[in-house]
Amino acid sequence: MLLAFTSNMKFMLYQMDVKSAFLSGYKSEEVYVDQPLGFEDPHLKDHVYKLRKVLYGLKQTPRAWYERLSKFLIENGFTRGKVDTTLFVIQVYVDDIVFGDTSEKLCKDFQA
């Protein structure tokens, strides 16, 4: 859908991979993890860790990142698509962002 739209509108498309996306998410529920191998506390073997932030590999991590990004986009004037809710004038898939416009300057500004 995005490619058909941009082709029809003569948009230039750009792609970004957000390297730190999964380090930027906040969790909305309590998450506990086992002690990592090699880092077990010999005195507290049955204890687990409560996470303060999300970790790469947790199933909650992409959702936390997407919620934070969505909130930012909406607060900055973007609107969510009605058919494809990941379409905000930019296409977001996990930590990959595809965006475009007819103005190269606007694309550079968005990227910055």
C-alpha positions in Angstrom: 0.0 0.0 0.0 2.8 2.4 0.9 4.7 1.8 -2.4 1.6 2.2 -4.5 0.7 5.5 -2.7 4.3 6.9 -2.9 4.6 5.9 -6.6 1.3 7.6 -7.4 2.3 10.8 -5.5 5.9 10.8 -6.8 7.3 10.7 -3.3 10.9 9.9 -2.6 11.2 7.2 0.0 13.9 6.9 2.8 14.5 4.1 5.2 15.9 4.4 8.8 16.8 1.6 11.2 16.6 2.9 14.8 19.6 1.2 16.4 18.6 2.1 19.9 14.9 1.5 19.6 14.7 -1.3 22.1 16.7 0.6 24.6 14.2 3.5 24.5 11.0 1.7 25.4 9.3 1.9 28.7 7.4 -1.0 30.1 3.8 -0.6 31.3 3.6 -3.9 33.3 5.9 -5.5 35.9 8.4 -7.9 34.3 10.7 -10.3 36.2 13.5 -12.4 34.8 15.7 -15.2 36.0 19.2 -14.4 37.1 21.4 -14.5 33.9 23.8 -17.5 33.6 27.2 -16.5 35.1 25.6 -13.8 37.2 23.7 -15.9 39.7 23.9 -14.7 43.3 25.1 -17.8 45.3 23.3 -16.5 48.4 20.0 -15.8 46.6 19.7 -18.6 44.1 15.8 -18.5 44.1 15.6 -14.8 43.5 14.6 -13.1 40.3 15.2 -9.5 38.9 12.5 -6.9 38.5 13.2 -5.0 35.3 13.1 -1.2 35.3 13.2 -0.9 31.5 12.5 -3.3 28.7 15.2 -5.6 27.3 16.0 -6.7 23.8 14.3 -10.1 23.3 11.3 -9.7 25.5 8.0 -9.9 23.8 6.9 -6.6 25.4 9.9 -4.7 24.0 8.6 -4.0 20.4 5.2 -3.0 21.9 6.8 -0.6 24.4 8.9 1.0 21.6 5.9 1.3 19.3 3.8 2.9 22.0 6.5 5.5 22.7 7.0 6.3 19.0 3.3 6.5 18.3 2.8 8.9 21.2 5.6 11.1 19.9 4.3 11.1 16.3 0.7 12.0 17.4 2.0 14.8 19.7 3.9 16.2 16.7 0.9 16.4 14.3 1.0 13.0 12.6 -2.2 11.1 12.3 -2.6 7.3 12.4 -3.9 5.5 9.3 -7.4 4.1 9.5 -6.8 1.0 7.4 -3.2 0.3 8.4 -2.6 1.6 12.0 1.1 1.5 11.5 0.9 4.0 8.7 1.5 7.6 10.0 2.5 9.2 6.7 5.6 7.2 7.7 5.6 3.4 7.8 6.9 1.9 11.0 7.7 -1.8 11.4 9.3 -2.6 14.7 12.5 -0.5 14.6 12.5 0.2 10.8 11.0 3.4 9.6 10.2 4.2 6.0 9.2 7.8 5.2 8.8 9.9 2.2 7.7 13.2 0.7 7.9 15.2 -2.5 10.3 17.6 -0.7 13.8 16.3 -0.1 14.3 19.1 2.6 11.3 17.9 4.6 12.6 14.3 4.5 16.0 15.5 5.7 14.3 17.6 8.5 12.3 14.5 9.6 15.4 12.3 9.6 17.2 14.8 11.8 
